[in-house]
Amino acid sequence: MSSDHILCLEVDKSDLAHTRISDRTVKELRDGEVLMGIENFAFTASNIAYALHGESRKYWKFFPAANPGWGCIPAWGFLTVEESRCDDIEPGERFFGFVPTASKWVFAPDKIDDNGFLDGTAHRDMLPETYNRYHRLGADPTYRADYENQQLLFRPLFFTAFLLVRHLELNDFYGAGHIVISSASCKTAMALSWLLRRRGIKTTGLTSHAGRAFAKNSQNYDGVVLYDEAKDTLKPEQTSVLIDFSGRDALCQELHDFYGDNLAYCIRAGETDWKAAMAASTPEMQPGPKAMEFVTSRYLEDNDLGINARDLRVDLAEELLEFYGHASRWIKTVRALGSEAVQECYDRVLAGKTLASEGFVLSFEV
């Protein structure tokens, strides 16, 4: 691959199944800019959610596609500086952050310090800071060289789970001692259940036949139940909180009806079933509480977590590094190299033809 070209996976905004690999020339860097090679990035169902909300949550704005009507889905990955016209960033430095599904990209570092920088590219000025920050690996307390694959696959998802738990703790778990988690085999749900069990909170995971064995074998849950057996197994008299990662309105409505007033709280936090999410009308559930839509970036902007940013990072790093060791025993990293392989993995994730035990780490470099 030529060093002066950017290869990028782009999707048709009107048809997520229609993709292409764009090839554009790297423009000459301006003063203050850096060209970063994207070593690799993780791709999971969460990336499909970025595409689903590309307009409403502005994910398409982060890394503009070559032509109108097309979008570049963001991901989380490792980057290496290939060329720099920024005095405070040297070629060869490595970072972790929000990346395009591409071979490389040009960034405009701003507010640079020992920990990293914010991308100051003009079109990102109004976008959430949590996605605009790039972390120097040498100063990142959550980085360990032997856990790079785990960091790619889990760090952003674990942070979402960590904030969900923080929210529940700040609200005394809404008086419930039991959490029902749908799409139990997805990675964010697995991280959430692991965190809750550490705090002595009982969890039941709801899943399909395909994900049941994986969810049970992880030992993250106190119980794992098939969706169609939920009403025969769950206890309606048990005060519970529902956290839904599936995006299925019908499932949420069924559990609202089942628990009634014993459903203490409901959080909608994902769309692993993206087709159901696209078709959803998002009705107000009755009976029980109105569902809270949990979006990490919005939650950080709108809520006081009762802890300063530095202490939050320390708490996160301690649990995250322990979780990496746990997750490495039940997740298998599947690496794919080259543009054709990247496109194929995207198709598999979109079609739901992946194993719960798989975690895709992709790269355009062969």
N, C-alpha and C positions, 0 to 999 in steps of 0.2 A: 504494500500500500504506500502510495506517495506521501511524503511528509507534509506536502503543501495542500493536501485535500482533506476534507471532512466528510466521512461517511455517516449517515444518520438514518435510523429507522423512523419513518413517518407513516402516520395512519390517516386515512380518510375520515374527517370529523363526522361525516354523514353515514359512514359504514365502517365500524371498527374492524371488520374482517378484511378490509381492503388496505393493503400496506404496500410500501415501496421503500427502496434504499436510495436516498438522495446523495448526490456527490457534488460538493461545492468547493470552490477554491478558498484557501485561507487568505484573507486580506492582510496587507502589511499592518503590523501592530502600531497603534498610536502610543504616545507617551503615557505611561501608567498602566498599560494593558499587559496581560500575560497570556500565552498560549499553553493550555494544559492538555496533555494526553490523558484520556480516560482509560485507566488500566483495566478496570472491570466494574461491573455493577450488578446488583441483584435484581431479579424480576419475579414478582409474585402477583397474587390476585389484587394486592393493594395498588399495583401500578395500573391495573385495569380500572380501578376506582378513580385514579387520577384522570383517566380519559373520560369516564362517565361524567365527571364534574369539571371537565376541562374549561367550559365557559363559565359556569356559575361560581366556581372557586378560583378561576383564573390560572389554572395549571398550564393552559396552552401559552400563556404569556411569558413563562420563564425562558423558554428556548424556542424562539420563533422558527417555524418551518420555512423551507425555501419558497413555497408558493401558497397563496390563499387557499383555504379549504382543507389544508393539510395541517397536522399537528405532530409535534414531537413529545412523546410521553416522558415525563421526568422519572428518574430513578435515583438510588443512592449508591455512590461508588467511591473508589479511590482514584486520585488524580496525581499526576506528576508534571511539574513545570518543565515544558520543553523549551520555551523561549520567554524572556522577560524584558519588558521595558519599564519595570517598576523597581525602584531602588531598594525596596524592603523585602523583595521576594527573589530568591535565587533559582536558576535552573537546577533541576534535580530534586527540589523540595517536594515532599509528598503531603497530600491533604485528603480529607474525607468530607463529602458533602453531597448536595443535590446536583445531579448531572443530567444532561440529555442522554438519551439512548443513542450515543454517537461515539465516534472514534476519538474526537478531541473537540475543544471549544475555546473560544476567547473570552476571558473574564477581565473585569476592571476593578481590581482590589481597592477597597476603601476601609477606613477605620482599622488599619492593620496594627496588630499587636503580637505579643509572643504566642498567643493562642491561635491566631489565624487572621481572617479578614471577613468583611462583608463584601459581596459583589455590588459594586456601585454602578453597574450598567444602567443607563437611563430608564429603560423600560421596566426595570425591576424595582424602582424607587418605592412604589406603593404596594409591593408584595410583602408577605409576612417575613419577618426577620429570621424566624426559625429555619426557613428554606434558603435564605440568602447568606448564611454563615458557613464558612469553610474552615475546618479544624486542622491545624498542623499536627501531624501524627506524633511528632516528638514531644508535644505538650498536652496530648489528649489522654486524660486519665482512664478512658474506657478502651484505649487501644492496647492490644497485645499482638505481637507478630504471629504467634501460633494460633490466634483466633481471628484471623482476617476474614475467612469465609463466614464465620458466625457473626462478625460485626456487619458485614454486608447484608446478610439475610435478616438479622434480628434487631440491630440497634434502633432504627426508626420505629419499628413495630413495638419493641420493648418500651420505648419512651411513651408511646400512646398508652400501652397497658399500665405503665408506671403512673401516668397522670390520671387514668381512670381510677386506680386504687387510691391515689391521693384525694381525688374528688369524693370517693366513698368514705374515706377516713374523716375528711373534714365535715361530712354530714352524718357521722356515726352510723354509716351503712344503712341509713334510713330505718333503723330499728330491726333490720333483718340479719339473720345469722346464716343465710343460705343464698347463694348466687347461682342463677341458671344462665349458662353461656351457650348460645347457639353457634353453629359452624365451629364445633369444638376442635376440629383438627387443623384449623387455620393457625398461622403462626402467631398472630396477635392474641388470639384466644388462648393458645398454649402458654404464652408468656403471662397473660393475665391470671390464669388459673394457678400457675406456679407461684406468683406473687401473693395471691389470696391465701393459698394453703400455708405459706410461711407466716401468715398473720392469724392463722387459726380459723379462717372462714371456710365453711363447707361449700363445695362447688359441685354442680352437676352439669356435664357437658352434653349438649344435644348434637347429634351428627347423623350422617347417612351410613348405609352399610359399608360404603367404600372407606370411610374414615374411622369406623368404630375401633378396629383392632389397633390402629396407630394411636388414637387418643387414649385407649385403655393402657397400652403398653408404655406410654410416656410416664404413667403414674402421676400425672399432674392433677387429676380429678378424683374426687371421692366417689363419683359414679358417672358412667357414660351410658346414655340412653338414645335409642333410635328415635327419629322424629315421630314416626307413626306409632310409637309405644309410649310417648311422653305422658299422655293422659292416664295411662294405666300404671305408670310408675311413679310420677311425681306426686307429692302430697299437697292438695289444694289448701289444707289448713295451715301449712307451714309458711310463715311470712318470708317472702323472697323478693329478690331484685332480679330483673331480667336484663341481660346485656346481649344485644343482638348484633352479630357480625354478618348475618346472611343477607339482609336487605329485603327479606320476604315479609310483606305486609300480612299475608294470610297466617303465617306462623305467629307473628306478634299478636294478631287479633285473637287467635285460638288460645294463646297463653293468658291474655288479658281476661278472656271469658272464663277460663279454667280457674285462675286464682282469685278473680274478683277483687274484693277489698284487701285480700292478703298479698296482692302484688304491691309492694311498697314503693317501687320505683322502676322505671324502664329507660334504658339508654340504647339508642340506635348508633352503632359505632363502626359499621362497615357494610360492604355489599359483595360478599363472596359469590352470591348468586346474582351476577350482574344483569342477566336478562330479566329476572323478577324485579330487580331494582329499577330498571328502565321503564317497566310497565306499571310500576307502583303509582298509586294516586295519593299515597301518604295520608290516609284518613286519620282523624282523631280517634284513638282507641277508647272503647268503652266496654266494661267498666274499668276502674283502675286509673292510675296516673297518666297524664299526658306524656308521651315519649320525649326524652331529651335527645337532640341530635348532637353527637360529640364529634367535633372536628378539632384536631390537635392545635393547629395554628390559631383558630378562633378562641379556643379555651384559654390558651396562654395569654392572649391579648385581653380577654374579658374578665379574668378571675384572679383573685388574690390567693396564692397557694399557701400563704402563711409561712413562707420560708424564702430567704434570699437566694439569688441565682447561684451563687457559689456553693452554698450548702446543698442546694438541690442537685447540682452536678456531682458533688461528693457522694450523696446518698444514692444517686443513680448508678454511679460507677461501681460502687461496692456490690450492689445486687446484680448489676448487669454482668460483671466479670464472673460471678458465681454461676449465673444462668448460662453463660457461654459453655462452661464445662458440662453442665447438665444437658443442654441442647445438643451438644456434639455427640452424645451417645445415641440419639434417636433421629437425627436429621442427616441425610446424605446429600452432600454437595454435588450437583451435576453441572459441570463446566461445559460451555459451548463457545467455540472460537470461530470468528469469521462472520461476515454479513449474512450468508445463507443460514447459518446455524442460529444466529440471533433471530432472524425472521421465523424460523421453524419453531423456536421456543416460545416466541410471542403467540403464534397460532395455537400451540398446545395449551398455554395458560388461558387464552381467550376461550377456547373450546372446553375448558375444564378437564382436559385429558392429561392431568398430572397426578402423581401419587402424593399423598399427604406427607410422606417421608422424604420427598424430594425438595431441594432448594436450588434454584437456578442462579448461577453466577456466569454472566455473559461478558464477552469482549469482542471487539472488532479486530483486534490484533491476533494474527494467527501465529 
